Amino acid sequence: MAKSEQVIKDLDRVIELINTDMKDIPAEEKKQMVADTIDHFDNYVSPGWLKYRKSVSSDSEQGAVLEWQDEGAYCYGLNGEKFIDCLGGFGIYTCGHRNPEILKTVKAQLDHQALHSQELLDPLRGYLAKALADITPGDLQYCFFTNGGAEAVEMALKLARIATGGRWFISTVGAFHGKSMGAISMGGKSTYRTPYIPMVQQVQHVQYGIADDVRKAIKNLQAVGEKVAGVILEPIQGEAGVIVPPAGYLQEVREICDETGVALIFDEIQTGMGRTGTMWRCEAEGVTPDIMTYGKAFGGGIMPITGIICKPKMWVQDLIDNPWLLGSPTFGGNPVCCAAAIATIKYMLENDIPGVCKSKGEILKAGLQSLAEKYPEIIQEVRGTGLMLAVEFHTCELGYETAKGLFARRVMTAGTLVNAKTIRFEPTAVISEQDIKDVISRMDEALADTKKELNV
């Protein structure tokens, strides 16, 4: 434990840095910041973090890239490194980095209120809920706002249980719904689940993309007297490697849930808010779930806000009698985050961001496909839709080497959370066509280096 005087002195320096333009920070100070950051991550954050990050072994002079500024389609390192962002925070930056229109609204809100009193009525929560009901399919209506994706999933699971009286859930192999206890119980990767077993036990996993497996799982449980609360699906599996299900899959699962009296939950945290070419991916099949989660791009890439929206039938009397029963997150639906989401929805509608994602995604995907044809010994498949795309390599080693080569050429992307066999491309919707051409050109160079380095 340090003395207060020393802590104040240390933080005075940090606050001064925050208030200083990047170009005005002296070179020696920047060098010290890199050394400090590496030390702090090793000793106060996580010793494994630095080994995991490509940015630590980059070709920058100090051996690490510290992010310090962002704008539009780009991220900037402390020493001026300019990256074309094709990672997009795994879907956060659909509207770009620090979108001026969204940022202006957030700053205006901060000028008169940031968080809510917890007692008085906060009008922005109501305005946002109404807007969300207006832009979501079917009769989705009642909203509950949270802070992170996993928290939104937890609320969806609790709501399904309260509304249906069921206890079992059907999820899919390869699924990713977050890492809190209930969310990770739904997850379909052993890497994340194994350390925490036993967890929520009443979960059955079936193969993704095969609707009949969902039907069999529900029927078998009901046949032995078990009540099923819900089926939870990503309309496109993200962390699994951008797995697009067969056409008609979502519609058939909807029909199965209707037949069996089970709630259908769509996790649109990554696929929603325009990224896949429609405002919500489930619109592509004309399907409305009973409960839908949203997040990532929902806060415009500026503020963290997530949540659920559900059909009126799901908001049962118990929730009307006790509005706090589902949950009471301290910061959920706070004014400054609601302001960001309201501005984001307006920006997306005015600028047809779903349409932009569709058209730019077609250009990017065609470029990636051309590289797959040029390097068939390295690239196994290109898949995805809109600006949610993936390149799968024949081995994890090939993928990692290529991602490292892209990073060296100032293109930021990433594999899944645990390997690089599949690299995801989720750039901002404000990326220019020239930047897309540059990404393809730089990836071509990276693939050529990978072929040579690994003697493919």
N, C-alpha and C positions, 0 to 999 in steps of 0.2 A: 504494500500500500504506500503510495507516494504522498508527500505533503501537499496540501491544497495550493500553496504558493507555486509549486512546480507544475502542478496540473494546469493552473490558470495560465502560467507562462507558456506552456506547451500549446494550449488551445488558442491563446492569443495569436501565435504563429500560424496555426491552421486557419483560423478565421481570416487572418490577413491574406493568406494564399487564396482563399475562396473569393475574396474581394478584389483580387488582382487579375488583370487580363493575362491569359496564358503567355502571350508574346513578351510581357513585361516581367515575367519571373526570371531572375538571373540563372545562367547555366549551372552555376554551382549549387544553387538552391534546388533546381530540378534534379540534379544528380543525387543530392541528399534525400529528396522525396522518394526517388527510386529505391535507395538503400533502406530508408525508413519503411517503405511499404513491404519490401521483401521480409524485413525483420518482423514487422507487425503481423503479417500473415503467418509466418512460421511460429510465432510465439503467442499470438493473441487471437487468431482466427482459426486456422486449421493447418497443421504441418503438411497435410497431403495436397493442399490446394495448388501450391506452386508446381508440383510434379505433374498435376493434371492439366495445367494450362499451357497451351502452345505459346502464349504471349510472353512467357518467361524465358523461353529459349529462342526468341526471335532474333532477327538480324539487327536489331537496334543496338546502338553503341553501348548502352548500359546493360544489355541482356534482358530487358523487360520493357514492355509497353504499358504505361499507365494511362488509362482513359481519363480525359479531362474536359473534353468539349464534344458536342455533337450538333448536327444541323442537317436538315433535309434527309438525304440518302447516305450521309457520311458520319463516321465516328473519327475523332482525332485523338492521337496520343499526345502526351505532355510535350514531347519534342517536335510536334508538328506532323507526325505520321498521319496520313490521310487514308482511311480505309473505306472502300465501297462496302456498305453493310448488307451482306446477303444472309446474315443470320437473323437480323430483325428482332433480337431478343426472344427468339422462338415464337414470333408472332405479335410482339408488343407494338412494333413501330409501323403499322400499316399506314398511318397518316404521316409518317416521317418523324424525324427527330426534332423535337422542340417546334412543332408546327406553330407558326406565328399566330394563326387565328385562335387555336386552342389555348396557347400560352397567354394570349391577351385576356381571354375570359378568366383563366385561372388567376392571373395577377389582379384583375379587377375584383374577383371574389375575395382574395386575400386582403385587399385594402379595407374590407368592412367586416369579414368574418372568415375564420378558417374551419374550426370544429363547432359542433353543436352543443347546446346546453345539456342535452339528455332529457330535458323535461318539456320545453316549449316545442311547438310544431315547426319543423324545418321545411319551408316551401319547396326547396330545390329537390328534395327527395320525391315529393309528389309530382313535380313537373317531369322529372326523369322517368319515374314509373309510368306515367301516361305516355311519354314519348316512346318508351321501350315497348309498351303494349301496341302502339301504333305501327312499329316497324317489324314486329315479330309475326310469324304465320298463324293462321287460324284464330282460335279464341284464347290464346295465351294472354293472361291479364294481370295476375297478382305477383308483385315483385318483392324480393328480399335482398338487400344489398350487403355484401361482405367485402373482405379486403384482399384475399388471395384465392387462387383457383381451388386448392384443396378444401378450403373452408366452404366455398360454394358447393362443392360436391358433398361435403358432410351435411349441409342443409338439405340438399336434394334427397339424400338417403333417408334422413330423418322425416322429411315431409312425406315420402312414399310410404314409410311405415305408419305414420299417423293417419294418413288418408285412406290406406287400404286395410289396415289391420294385419297385413302380412309381415313376415319376418325374413324370408329368404330373398336373395338377390341373384340374378343371373348376369354375369359379366363375361368378358372374352379373354382368351389367351392373347398376350401382347398388349393388352390395354394399359393405358396410363391415365390415372385420374388424380394424381397428387400423392403426397407422402404423409399426410396425417393418418391416424389409425384406421378410420373407416375407409378413407379414400384408397389407402394402400392395400386394404383388404380386397378392394375391387380390382386392383392392379393385376396385370397378367404377366409380370416378369419376376422370376424367382430371385433375381439379384436384389430387388428392393424388398421382397416379402420375407425371405428366409430369416434374416436377423430378428424379426419381430413375431414369428410364429410361436404360440397360437395368437391369432388376432380375431377379428369378427369371423365367426365360424360358419355362419349360415350364408355362404357364398358358393355358387357353383360356376365354374368357368367352362365356356364352350368355345369351339373354334370360330374365329371371326369370319364373317362373310357367308356363313351357311345358316340360313334362317331355320331350317328344319331342326338343327341342333338346339336352338332356343326353344322350339316347340316341344321337343322330346324332354328337355330338362324340366320345363314347367309342368308338363303332363305327368312325368314320373314323380315329381315332388308332391303334386296335388293328389296323385293316386295313393300315396302313403300317408295322407292327412296333413301334409305341410302346406302352409299358406305362403305364397310368393308375393312379396311387396313390389318388386320392380325389376325391369331389365335396364341396364345402363350400358350405353354404347357411345363411342366416338363415331360420328358420321364418316370421318376418315381418321384412321389411327395415326397419330403424330409421332410419338416417341418410338413406336414400333418400326418407323421408317417410312412414313407417308403411305400407308396401305389403304388403297381405295377399294371398297367392297364392290361386288358385282351389281350392275343396274337392277333395281327392284328389291334389293336386300332390305333397305330401310322400310319400304312400303309393306313388305311381307311381315317383318317383325312387328310393325304397327298393327296389322291384321291379327297376328297371333296374340298380342297383348289385349286387343279388344275382345277376342274370343274367350280368353282365360281370365279376364278381370284383373290384369296386372298393369301397373303403371309403367309407362315407357319414359325413360330419362335419356335425353341426348346431351352429351358433354360437348358443347360448342365453344369451349373456352379458347381453343386455338383455331378452329375452323370457321368460327363466326366473325361478325363485323367485317364482311366483305372479302376476306382473304382468299376464299376459294372461288370467287367469281359471282357469287350471289351473297346477299347480306348474311344469310345463314345457309349452311350447307344442306340442311334438311329441305330447303326450298327446291333444290335441284331435283328432288323426287316428289315434291308436293306432299310432304309428310309433316304433320304437327305432333310433337311429343306431348306428354302430359306435364312434364317438367323439363326445363332447359337451363343449363348453366352457361354463363358467358363470362368473359374476362379478357386478359391480355390487352388487345387493342382497344378495349372498351373505354379506357381512361385516356385515350389519345396519345399514348406514349409519354405522358407527363405525370399522371397521378395513378396510384394503384386503386382500382375498384373492380369488383367482380360481383356475382350474385346469381340468383335463380329467378325464373319467371314460370308461372304455372297456370293451368286451366282453373277456372272458378271452382269446379267440382273437387279439386284437390285441397282447397282452403276450407277445411271442415270446421264444424262448430267449436271443437276444442281450441282451435287457433283463434277463433273470434272471441271466445270467452277469455282466453289468456294469450294476448299478442306476443308475450315473451317466451312462450313455450318452445317455439322452434329454435330460438337463439336470441342472444342480445349482445352482439359484438360492439365493443365500446366505440370503435371508429367506423363501423359499417354505415354507409350512406351519409357520410359527413359532407357538409356543404362544399368544401373545396374540391373534393373528388367528384361529387355530383355535377359541379360546374364544368369540370373537365369532360365528363361523359356527355353532358348536354351539348357542349361545343363540338365534341367529336361526332355525334350523330348528325348534327346540322352540316358539318363539313363533309361528311361522307355522302349525304344525300345531295347536297349542292354540286359536288364534284364527281358524282357517280363512281365512288371508289370501288364498289364491286365490279363495275364494268371495266374500270382501269386495271384492276387486278386480273381480270379475265384476258384482256387484250395484251397486256405486257407479259402475263404468264405464258401466253401462246408463243410470244417472241423468244422469251428465255428458254422455254422448254424445247423449242425447235433448235436453238443453239446448243443446248446440252445434248440433244439427240444426235446432232451432227458429230459431236465429240465421241459419243458412244459408238457411232459407226466408224469413226477414224481409229479408235482405240478399243476394239472389241475384246482384246486380251486383258484389258484393265477394267473396263466398265461392263457390268452385267446388265443393268436396266436403268432407264429413266422413267419416272412416274410422277403422278400428282396432277393437280388442276389449279388454275389461277396462279397465285404466287405462293402456293404451298407445294413445293416440288422436292424431289429427292433423286439422287444418283446413287445407285447401289453398285459396289465394287465386288470383284470376285473374292477378295480377302480384306480383312480389317487393315492389314499392313498397307495394302495399296491405297485404301481410303485415307489412312492417316498421313501417309507420305504426300498424297495429293493435297489434302487440307493444309498441311504444313507449307507446301509450295504455294498455295493460294495466299496464305497468311503472309509469306515473305513478299508476295507481289501486291500486298495491301488489299486483299479481298477477304473479308471476314465471313466465315461460315463455320459449321460445326457438324459433327456426327450426332448420333443419339447420345444420351447421357452416359452410356457405359461403353460405347465402342464407335469406331469410325468406318465400319463396313458400309454404312449408308450415311451420306452427307446430305443434310437438308439445305435447301435454298429458299429462304423466306425474306426477300428484300422488301424494302418499303414500296408503297404504291407510287411514291414520288420519284423513284429511280428513273433516270432518263434512258432513252433507247441507246444513246451513245455509251452510257455506263454499262448497259447490258452487253453491248458489243465488246467493251473492254473486259468485262468479266469472262466472257467466252474466250477471248484472245489470251488472257492471262491464265485461264484454266488449261488451254491448249499447251502453253509453255510448261505449266506445272505437270501435266500428264506426260509430256515428253521427258521431263526430268525424272519423273517416277519410273518410267519405262527403262531409262538408262541406269538410274541408281539401283533399282531392284533387279536389273537384268531380266526383264520380262520378255 
